[in-house]
């Protein structure tokens, strides 16, 4: 029960303070992002930029940046999975796809 209460407190803090959640994302993991679908703003952790070979905040903070690095052969499938999730035709968003890194190499991603 103590772990649950601690986790619930952390979730409450993160929900109440957007900056706090971004700070936590930078600390705990590589390659995380947070998309505000209402504003279109996309926060990416420092690990996300490092994973793809870009300088911190070296790309625009929009969903279109993400779309632009997805391999063209994967884009339609990835967007279909996202659309299904957003419109509640799927209970989870889980998909593997390739992204182009700054150096031209491909990275296999699983969301």
C-alpha positions as CSV (number, residue, x, y, z in Angstrom):
1,X,0.0,0.0,0.0
2,X,2.9,2.4,0.8
3,X,4.3,2.0,-2.8
4,X,0.8,2.7,-4.2
5,X,0.5,5.9,-2.1
6,X,3.9,7.0,-3.1
7,X,3.2,6.4,-6.8
8,X,-0.2,8.2,-6.5
9,X,1.5,11.2,-4.9
10,X,4.1,11.3,-7.7
11,X,1.4,11.1,-10.4
12,X,-0.6,13.9,-8.6
13,X,2.5,16.1,-8.5
14,X,3.3,15.4,-12.2
15,X,-0.3,16.2,-13.3
16,X,-0.3,19.5,-11.3
17,X,3.0,20.7,-12.7
18,X,3.9,20.2,-16.3
19,X,7.5,21.3,-15.7
20,X,7.9,18.6,-13.0
21,X,6.9,15.8,-15.3
22,X,9.3,17.0,-17.9
23,X,12.1,17.1,-15.3
24,X,11.2,13.5,-14.2
25,X,11.2,12.3,-17.8
26,X,14.7,13.8,-18.4
27,X,16.0,12.0,-15.3
28,X,14.5,8.5,-15.5
29,X,14.7,7.4,-19.1
30,X,15.9,7.9,-22.7
31,X,13.7,8.7,-25.6
32,X,10.5,9.9,-23.9
33,X,8.1,12.4,-25.3
34,X,4.9,14.1,-24.1
35,X,2.4,15.4,-26.7
36,X,-0.3,17.9,-25.7
37,X,-2.9,17.2,-28.4
38,X,-4.8,20.3,-27.5
39,X,-1.9,22.7,-28.2
40,X,0.2,20.6,-30.6
41,X,3.3,21.1,-28.4
42,X,5.5,18.1,-28.1
43,X,8.1,17.8,-25.3
44,X,11.0,15.5,-25.9
45,X,13.4,14.4,-23.3
46,X,17.1,15.0,-23.7
47,X,17.5,11.2,-24.3
48,X,15.1,11.5,-27.3
49,X,17.4,14.0,-29.0
50,X,20.5,12.0,-28.1
51,X,19.0,8.8,-29.5
52,X,18.5,10.3,-32.9
53,X,21.8,12.4,-32.9
54,X,20.3,15.9,-32.6
55,X,21.3,18.6,-30.2
56,X,18.9,19.3,-27.3
57,X,15.8,21.0,-28.6
58,X,17.4,21.0,-32.1
59,X,14.0,20.3,-33.7
60,X,10.7,22.0,-33.6
61,X,8.4,20.9,-30.8
62,X,5.5,19.7,-32.9
63,X,4.1,16.3,-33.9
64,X,5.1,17.0,-37.5
65,X,8.7,16.7,-36.4
66,X,8.0,13.2,-35.3
67,X,6.2,12.4,-38.5
68,X,9.1,13.7,-40.5
69,X,11.6,11.3,-39.0
70,X,9.4,8.1,-39.3
71,X,10.5,6.0,-42.2
72,X,8.1,6.6,-45.2
73,X,7.3,2.9,-45.5
74,X,6.1,2.9,-41.8
75,X,4.3,6.2,-41.6
76,X,0.8,5.2,-42.8
77,X,0.8,2.2,-40.4
78,X,2.0,4.2,-37.4
79,X,-0.6,7.0,-38.0
80,X,-3.3,4.4,-38.4
81,X,-2.4,2.9,-35.0
82,X,-2.3,6.4,-33.4
83,X,-5.7,7.2,-34.9
84,X,-7.2,4.0,-33.6
85,X,-5.9,4.8,-30.1
86,X,-7.1,8.4,-30.2
87,X,-10.5,7.5,-31.3
88,X,-10.7,4.6,-28.8
89,X,-10.9,1.8,-31.4
90,X,-7.9,0.4,-29.5
91,X,-7.2,0.3,-25.8
92,X,-3.5,0.8,-26.1
93,X,-1.0,2.4,-28.5
94,X,1.8,-0.1,-29.3
95,X,3.6,-0.1,-32.6
96,X,7.2,-0.7,-33.9
97,X,8.6,1.4,-36.6
98,X,11.8,2.9,-38.0
99,X,13.0,6.4,-37.6
100,X,15.8,8.2,-39.5
101,X,18.6,9.5,-37.3
102,X,20.5,12.7,-38.1
103,X,23.4,10.7,-39.5
104,X,21.0,8.8,-41.9
105,X,21.0,5.6,-39.9
106,X,17.7,3.9,-38.9
107,X,16.6,3.3,-35.4
108,X,13.9,0.7,-34.5
109,X,11.4,2.3,-32.2
110,X,8.7,0.8,-30.1
111,X,5.9,3.0,-28.7
